[in-house]
């Protein structure tokens, strides 16, 4: 049974212009420049440089004349010659410029290295061995099974099964293991092809020149790996009947090894992103001066050629359907160009207002450079101060950098939670972490401080913090527990 119901609903929706603005605000400088270039390529009505355009005075005229054009008019698309309307814009001005910002800015590109990949390096080394066809295919398959850290994360049985199903090579687990140990273990960097950390360390130790210290290290990793990882040095010393100095030298040999042999090679080929700060903060006469990177404020204008087309349409006495359709296309491009230019201006204003509020809140830090002067700050504080939504402030802070007299900083680093000290004052958790890190750096490494003692020391300094909070901050700073910080 069909029914009709009348329902009223109030909803809020973002306009396309608002969505475009939010996307532009989130972009860092390099991505923003790429977005401008993309828009200029897609919209020929948008050009670089400053130039007044008579677009607005034609807008009303076109809107009035467009009423004469309706969908009932029969238009033969074959009669429309688009070149007649675009002939003056065959080579836009922006294509004749090297950059979309001022000529006095530095114009250089970062060089890119053309290096072979980690796995290709292993294959190249594999080609130096004399192997029959089947053994080479098995070794090549094993190399392909090595992950970016240098490990094989699958069992021998799984590898043997896959060789049969994918390579049509029927062999035994023993033969695959023999190829792994005799061939793969000989490849550089040492340690690749291991199944576990223990095996990876042993491979590297066995490729070193054998000395009493290396022999002791091999025995420790082979027979007492768990006690070594837990730093039970007293048990190790008792088990292997060695002196403190002998054990210390063996442990140091192990600590020099690479637990992820593949990562070192892969990191050298990793893409290095060029950081271009969005803001600059300077200290001038004991006062702060904020400026926006000029590459975030490009000069754009609406194409004069397209405005001329509208002028021609306005002055013509007879307006054909083909002209109306061409002008309708031009109007869409001009509207899009105008919206994009307005969005860029709003982006600049949003960035400046937000960063100005952050700078004023962290004024003491920007004047002194002392990170202990960074005050507690959350996104809501800035959002309330500038009258914007929290999500907008988050977009500004998440991927933007600022150049200060003390280095280039990520803006989100100026945000932190707050805690109260023994005097009831709000202090930044960043300040507490700095003090905690300093205490741990100064501790006796032979007897590192546990979390409850760290909490007591901070309490004496005026920061009453629970032990579990100390553990949380320590984990956030990638500092291990006291037992793993112990050194001989």
C-alpha positions in Angstrom: 0.0 0.0 0.0 1.4 3.4 -1.1 1.4 6.3 1.3 2.4 10.0 1.1 4.0 11.7 4.0 5.0 15.3 4.4 8.2 15.7 6.4 10.2 18.8 7.3 13.9 18.4 7.9 16.6 21.0 8.7 20.1 20.2 7.5 23.4 21.9 6.9 25.5 21.3 3.9 28.8 22.7 2.8 28.8 24.6 -0.5 31.4 23.6 -3.2 33.3 26.8 -2.5 33.6 25.9 1.3 34.8 22.4 0.5 37.4 23.9 -1.9 38.6 26.3 0.8 38.9 23.5 3.4 41.0 21.4 1.0 43.3 24.4 0.2 43.8 25.2 3.9 45.0 21.7 4.6 47.7 21.7 1.9 51.3 22.5 2.7 53.2 24.9 0.5 54.5 22.5 -2.1 51.2 20.7 -2.5 49.5 24.0 -2.7 51.7 25.1 -5.6 50.9 21.8 -7.4 47.2 22.4 -6.8 47.5 25.9 -8.4 49.3 24.5 -11.4 46.7 21.8 -11.8 43.8 24.3 -11.6 45.5 26.6 -14.2 45.9 23.7 -16.6 42.3 22.6 -16.2 40.9 26.1 -16.3 42.3 28.3 -19.2 40.4 31.3 -17.8 42.8 31.4 -14.9 46.2 33.1 -15.4 49.2 34.1 -13.2 49.9 37.7 -12.5 48.0 40.7 -11.4 45.6 42.3 -13.8 42.2 44.0 -13.5 39.4 42.2 -15.3 36.1 43.6 -16.5 34.5 40.2 -15.7 32.0 41.6 -13.2 30.4 44.2 -15.5 29.7 41.4 -18.1 28.3 39.1 -15.5 24.9 40.8 -15.1 24.6 41.3 -18.9 25.2 37.7 -19.6 22.7 36.6 -16.9 20.0 38.7 -18.5 20.8 37.6 -22.0 21.0 34.0 -20.9 17.3 34.0 -20.3 16.8 34.2 -24.1 18.7 30.9 -24.4 16.7 27.8 -23.3 16.9 24.1 -23.8 14.1 24.2 -26.4 16.5 25.8 -28.9 17.8 23.3 -31.4 21.5 23.5 -31.7 23.6 21.6 -34.2 26.9 20.9 -32.4 28.6 20.3 -35.8 28.0 24.0 -36.6 30.0 25.2 -33.5 33.6 26.0 -34.1 35.2 26.2 -30.7 38.4 27.6 -32.2 36.6 30.8 -33.0 36.2 31.5 -29.3 39.5 30.2 -28.1 41.8 31.4 -30.8 43.2 34.2 -28.7 44.2 31.8 -25.9 46.2 29.2 -27.8 49.4 29.8 -25.6 48.4 31.1 -22.1 50.8 33.4 -20.4 51.4 31.0 -17.5 52.9 28.4 -19.9 55.6 30.9 -20.7 56.8 31.3 -17.1 59.1 29.0 -15.2 57.3 29.5 -11.9 54.0 30.8 -10.6 55.7 33.0 -8.0 57.9 36.1 -8.3 61.0 36.0 -10.5 63.3 37.0 -7.6 62.5 33.8 -5.7 65.0 31.0 -5.8 64.4 28.8 -8.8 66.0 25.4 -8.2 65.0 21.8 -8.1 66.2 19.2 -5.8 68.3 16.5 -7.5 66.9 13.0 -7.5 69.2 10.0 -7.2 68.7 7.1 -9.5 69.6 4.2 -7.3 68.7 0.5 -7.6 66.2 -1.0 -5.2 67.1 -3.2 -2.3 65.8 -6.4 -3.9 67.5 -5.5 -7.3 70.8 -5.2 -5.4 70.3 -8.7 -4.0 69.5 -10.1 -7.5 72.6 -8.4 -8.9 74.7 -10.1 -6.2 72.9 -13.4 -6.9 74.1 -13.2 -10.5 77.7 -13.5 -9.3 77.1 -17.1 -8.0 77.5 -20.1 -10.3 74.2 -22.0 -9.9 72.3 -24.4 -12.1 68.9 -23.2 -13.4 66.8 -24.8 -10.6 69.0 -23.6 -7.8 69.0 -20.1 -9.3 65.2 -20.0 -9.5 65.0 -21.1 -5.8 67.5 -18.5 -4.7 65.7 -15.8 -6.7 62.4 -16.9 -5.1 63.9 -16.6 -1.7 65.2 -13.1 -2.5 61.7 -12.1 -3.5 60.4 -13.4 -0.2 62.7 -11.0 1.8 60.8 -8.0 3.2 62.1 -4.5 3.3 63.7 -5.0 6.7 65.7 -8.0 5.4 63.7 -10.9 7.0 61.9 -13.9 5.5 58.6 -14.0 7.4 57.4 -17.4 6.1 58.4 -21.0 7.1 60.5 -23.3 4.9 57.4 -25.5 4.3 55.4 -22.6 3.0 58.2 -21.5 0.7 58.6 -25.1 -0.7 54.9 -25.3 -1.3 54.8 -22.0 -3.1 57.8 -23.0 -5.3 55.7 -26.0 -6.5 52.5 -24.1 -7.1 53.9 -20.8 -8.6 57.3 -21.8 -10.1 56.5 -25.5 -10.9 59.7 -26.5 -9.0 59.3 -29.6 -6.9 62.0 -29.8 -4.3 62.5 -30.6 -0.6 62.5 -28.4 2.5 66.1 -29.4 3.2 67.3 -28.3 -0.3 65.5 -24.9 0.1 67.1 -24.5 3.5 70.5 -25.4 2.0 70.2 -22.7 -0.6 69.1 -20.1 2.0 72.1 -20.8 4.2 74.8 -21.3 1.6 73.7 -18.6 -0.9 71.3 -16.0 0.7 73.3 -15.7 3.9 76.3 -14.7 1.8 74.5 -11.6 0.3 75.0 -8.1 1.6 74.0 -6.4 3.8 74.9 -9.2 6.3 71.9 -10.7 8.0 69.4 -10.8 5.1 67.3 -13.8 4.7 67.0 -14.6 8.4 63.8 -16.0 10.0 64.3 -14.2 13.3 66.3 -11.6 15.1 68.4 -14.2 16.8 69.3 -15.8 13.5 70.0 -12.4 12.0 72.5 -11.5 14.7 74.2 -14.8 14.4 74.7 -14.4 10.7 76.4 -11.1 11.2 78.6 -12.4 14.0 79.7 -15.4 12.1 80.8 -13.2 9.2 83.1 -11.2 11.4 86.7 -12.1 12.1 86.6 -14.7 14.9 88.1 -13.5 18.2 87.4 -14.6 21.8 85.0 -11.7 22.1 83.1 -12.6 19.0 83.0 -16.3 20.1 81.6 -15.2 23.4 79.0 -13.1 21.7 78.0 -16.0 19.4 77.6 -18.3 22.5 75.5 -15.7 24.3 73.1 -15.3 21.3 73.0 -19.0 20.7 72.5 -20.3 24.2 71.2 -17.4 26.3 69.3 -15.1 23.9 66.4 -14.6 26.2 68.6 -13.6 29.2 70.5 -11.3 26.9 67.3 -9.5 25.6 66.2 -9.0 29.2 69.7 -7.7 30.2 70.2 -10.3 32.9 73.9 -9.6 32.9 74.6 -11.3 36.3 73.1 -14.5 35.0 75.1 -14.3 31.8 78.3 -13.7 33.7 77.7 -16.6 36.0 76.7 -19.0 33.1 79.7 -18.3 30.9 82.2 -17.7 33.7 83.6 -14.4 32.3 84.7 -11.1 33.9 82.7 -7.8 33.7 85.0 -6.5 31.1 84.8 -9.6 28.9 81.0 -9.6 29.1 80.9 -5.8 28.4 83.0 -6.2 25.2 80.8 -9.1 23.9 77.6 -7.1 24.6 79.0 -4.1 22.8 79.8 -6.3 19.8 76.2 -7.4 19.6 74.9 -3.8 20.1 76.9 -2.7 17.0 75.0 -5.2 14.8 72.0 -4.1 12.6 68.7 -5.8 13.7 67.1 -4.7 10.5 69.7 -5.1 7.7 67.3 -4.3 4.9 66.1 -1.0 6.4 69.4 0.7 6.1 69.5 0.2 2.3 65.8 1.0 1.8 66.1 4.2 3.8 68.8 5.5 1.5 66.4 5.2 -1.4 63.5 6.7 0.5 61.9 9.8 -1.0 63.1 12.9 0.9 60.5 15.5 1.1 61.6 19.1 0.8 60.1 21.1 3.7 59.2 24.7 2.8 57.9 26.7 5.8 54.6 28.3 5.4 55.3 31.1 8.0 58.3 33.0 9.3 58.5 34.4 12.8 61.2 37.0 13.5 62.2 38.8 16.7 62.6 42.5 15.9 63.3 44.9 18.8 62.1 42.4 21.4 58.9 42.0 19.5 57.5 39.3 17.2 57.0 39.7 13.5 54.9 37.2 11.5 54.9 36.8 7.8 53.4 34.3 5.3 55.6 32.6 2.8 55.2 34.5 -0.5 54.6 31.2 -2.3 51.4 30.9 -0.4 50.2 34.2 -1.9 50.3 33.8 -5.7 49.0 36.6 -8.0 46.2 35.2 -10.1 43.7 36.9 -12.4 41.0 36.1 -14.8 42.1 35.7 -18.4 41.7 38.9 -20.4 41.1 37.0 -23.6 38.1 35.3 -22.1 36.7 38.6 -20.8 37.2 40.0 -24.3 35.0 37.2 -25.6 32.2 38.2 -23.3 32.7 41.8 -24.4 32.3 40.8 -28.0 29.2 38.8 -27.2 27.8 41.8 -25.3 28.3 44.2 -28.3 27.0 41.8 -31.0 23.5 42.6 -32.1 22.6 39.1 -33.2 23.3 36.2 -30.8 23.3 32.8 -32.4 22.7 29.6 -30.4 26.4 28.6 -31.0 27.5 31.9 -29.5 25.2 31.4 -26.5 26.6 27.9 -25.9 30.2 29.1 -26.2 29.6 32.0 -23.8 27.8 29.7 -21.4 31.0 27.6 -21.3 33.1 30.8 -20.8 30.9 31.9 -18.0 31.4 28.6 -16.2 35.2 28.9 -16.5 35.2 32.5 -15.3 33.0 31.6 -12.3 35.4 28.8 -11.4 38.4 31.0 -11.8 36.8 33.7 -9.6 35.9 31.2 -6.9 39.4 29.7 -6.9 41.0 33.2 -6.5 38.6 34.0 -3.6 39.4 30.7 -2.0 43.1 31.4 -2.1 42.6 34.8 -0.5 40.5 33.3 2.3 43.2 30.6 2.7 45.8 33.3 3.3 43.6 35.1 5.8 42.9 31.8 7.7 46.5 30.9 7.9 47.6 34.3 9.1 44.9 34.7 11.7 45.4 31.2 13.1 49.2 31.4 13.2 49.0 34.9 14.8 46.9 33.5 17.6 49.4 30.6 18.2 52.3 33.0 18.1 50.8 35.3 20.7 49.9 32.3 23.0 53.5 31.0 22.8 55.0 34.4 22.9 57.6 33.5 25.6 58.9 30.6 23.6 59.3 32.6 20.4 61.2 35.3 22.3 63.5 33.0 24.2 63.6 29.7 22.3 63.3 27.8 25.6 61.0 24.8 25.1 60.2 24.8 28.8 58.4 28.1 28.1 55.8 26.4 25.8 52.4 26.8 27.4 49.6 24.3 27.4 47.5 24.7 24.3 44.8 22.7 22.6 43.0 23.3 19.3 39.8 24.6 21.1 41.8 27.4 22.7 42.8 28.8 19.3 39.4 28.0 17.7 37.7 30.1 20.4 40.2 32.9 20.0 39.9 33.3 16.2 36.3 32.3 15.9 36.8 29.3 13.7 35.9 25.7 13.8 38.3 23.3 15.6 38.6 21.3 12.3 39.8 24.4 10.5 42.5 25.0 13.1 43.5 21.4 13.0 43.9 21.6 9.2 46.2 24.6 9.6 48.3 23.0 12.4 48.6 19.4 11.0 50.9 19.9 8.0 52.3 23.4 8.3 55.8 24.6 9.3 57.1 27.8 10.7 60.7 29.2 10.5 61.8 30.6 13.9 65.2 31.9 15.1 65.6 28.5 16.7 64.9 26.3 13.7 62.0 25.2 11.5 59.1 23.8 13.6 56.0 21.8 12.9 53.1 24.0 14.1 51.3 21.1 15.8 54.3 20.8 18.1 53.1 24.0 19.9 50.0 22.2 21.1 50.1 20.1 24.2 47.8 19.1 27.1 48.1 20.7 30.6 48.7 19.4 34.1 48.7 21.3 37.4 51.9 21.6 39.5 52.1 21.7 43.3 51.3 25.4 43.2 48.1 24.9 41.2 49.5 26.4 38.0 48.8 24.8 34.6 52.0 23.5 33.0 52.5 21.9 29.6 52.9 18.1 29.4 55.7 19.0 27.0 57.6 20.7 29.8 57.2 17.7 32.0 58.5 15.4 29.3 61.5 17.6 28.8 62.3 17.4 32.5 61.7 13.6 32.6 64.0 13.1 29.6 66.7 15.2 31.3 66.4 13.1 34.5 66.7 9.8 32.6 69.7 11.1 30.6 71.5 11.9 33.9 70.7 8.7 35.7 73.3 6.0 36.6 73.0 3.6 33.7 74.3 0.7 35.8 71.2 1.3 38.1 68.6 3.0 36.0 65.6 4.6 37.8 62.3 2.7 37.8 59.1 4.6 37.1 58.1 5.0 40.8 61.4 6.6 41.6 61.1 8.9 38.6 57.6 9.9 39.8 59.1 10.7 43.3 61.8 12.9 41.7 59.3 14.8 39.7 57.1 15.3 42.8 60.1 16.8 44.6 60.5 19.2 41.6 56.9 20.3 42.0 55.2 18.0 39.5 52.9 15.5 41.4 52.5 12.8 38.7 51.4 9.2 39.1 53.6 6.3 38.2 51.3 5.2 35.4 51.5 8.7 33.9 55.3 8.5 33.9 55.1 5.2 32.1 52.8 6.8 29.5 55.1 9.7 28.9 58.1 7.4 28.7 56.5 5.3 26.0 55.5 8.4 24.0 59.2 9.4 24.0 60.3 5.8 23.0 62.2 5.4 26.3 62.4 1.8 27.4 61.8 0.6 31.0 64.6 0.7 33.6 65.6 -2.9 33.1 66.2 -2.3 29.3 68.1 0.9 30.0 70.7 -0.9 32.1 74.3 -0.8 30.9 77.5 -2.5 32.1 
